[in-house]
């Protein structure tokens, strides 16, 4: 029934033409597994080492057009972003990512290169942090959906929860703030970086949006240094510290002079007519880490104090759970998972 | 700007109106966690016990219109099916499911009752097998997407792989075959069961499609009894045994007289003009288990011999890796993940 077709490189074919098992085979081929992977992909389930008898585990889903755009990011960047987003959740517990599982939904006419590129990005980013990609699924969906689960090793440490902050603690961050939101604003303004290779500050912000780089080591080091509460910044600094404040029944006071305003960020904000503090305080997806420490703790390298913790009923902090320079932060307030109904 | 609306029950509202955190809060409320859940939902990651220092892990994605239809199944049934599909992968390793993570994508106008119903089905089905629901995500997508990851405890046993079958083994199944495919055929023929409560055989087959019931305990018992290879039947008996044959470099011979034809299945097949053997041999999603055992092994309760294993180069078994009554099985050959390109 079919006439013979010229032989094509697989990457030019669609996932429906190549088929589930072949696409998965391509994605899995050539990936090395760390020692924590006792049994990799290919059976009904994988088996991963959990040396201290516990496993930290988290899951996130990224949807095309909602969490990424394939005209703004390469498939590999999408894969790397998925690893960063999930890996940061493990780092925020003070754990080390050991294994990722990836379920990929895509339309049948998706080029194999897209599915393979996402898998490649996930594989390379996982490998770079010493984790394996041990399993997943490939199914048909209307749009590209990347659903990732990450396992982590607490290495004998207690997990650092959101609920451990105490009045008197200092609030500190590791990693950079506002850069993913700045990159998103640039992309939304039509600056995709293609014709701006010479403008390093723009290119760096675009990269920051396309592939966030969580400070994985800082999470483990914070746990070792006795961090009392920790979270990754996915919804925005104020929103995510709000989760710590709520879970710990405290209030948090941030000091913008301690956060500081990166001149490159300020310059780009001026160019696109934006408020850089909106990016820094409410921009999500940098996947920096925020933690509280006892006021006399020695903070590990890479952590900078930006505020302090006061009692939940502190009179100097009426209003919101998180104050910026003594006041409510009244801007957009962080990422919303759904469009307004 | 908004005029006040009459207060509604949350279930009548949409997920966008209620918001991500409230929907997740509803889904999590009232669920009990087993002792294996050291830290449940609500932080950046969960922490699950992995008593023997290893964790079995698997992931599957279910897409509306592809893996389920909300006019054919209730949201709770969809949730239960997602647990069965994933839990069976853990059972097929000889492990016990301990924890599920669920990432749910849905359109903003999805009724809260749909999201809550899926979560409820997942929670109840997990609870029934002693597992927790420890985390996940809720995001906006074009259609309902349910992405599940399951963790399992090998309880000190070696995982039972697909690659362990040896010539001379017997092939056995636990659980029933062809019933999910029969239920799907009935639904496709317009028999949704609504006006057929009196016809028990039809109702049972519809149930088998809507909520498969994997023989979890049979997986653990097979591992204890020394099963050499095992898989769950998700793509179809012949297709999934083909995976064992390929991984083990053997051939498998099935004997229909040993599989047997359930008279109820035969009667329903006749009614809709179908071949019941197509359902039994090529129908997926029953999530029964298939395994091979040494020929002198004592099979645990619930396992029935349906064939044997011969060498990969056996002359009596030329052609396919899996023969039925000595011949190639030339029917549809199992579930395809993508529509033909």
Interface residues (C-beta under 8 A of the other chain):
Chain A: X13 X14 X15 X16 X17 X19 X20 X38 X39 X42 X43 X44 X45 X46 X47 X48 X49 X50 X51 X52 X53 X54 X55 X56 X57 X58 X59 X60 X61 X62 X63 X66 X67 X88 X89 X90 X92 X93 X95 X99 X101 X102 X103 X104 X105 X108 X109 X134 X135 X136 X137 X138 X139 X140 X141 X142 X143 X145 X147 X149 X150 X151 X152 X154 X159 X161 X162 X163 X230 X231 X232 X247 X336 X337 X338 X339 X340 X341
Chain B: X13 X14 X15 X16 X17 X19 X20 X38 X39 X42 X43 X44 X45 X46 X47 X48 X49 X50 X51 X52 X53 X54 X55 X56 X57 X58 X59 X60 X61 X62 X63 X66 X67 X88 X89 X90 X92 X93 X95 X99 X101 X102 X103 X104 X105 X108 X109 X134 X135 X136 X137 X138 X139 X140 X141 X142 X143 X145 X147 X149 X150 X151 X152 X154 X159 X161 X162 X163 X230 X231 X232 X247 X336 X337 X338 X339 X340 X341
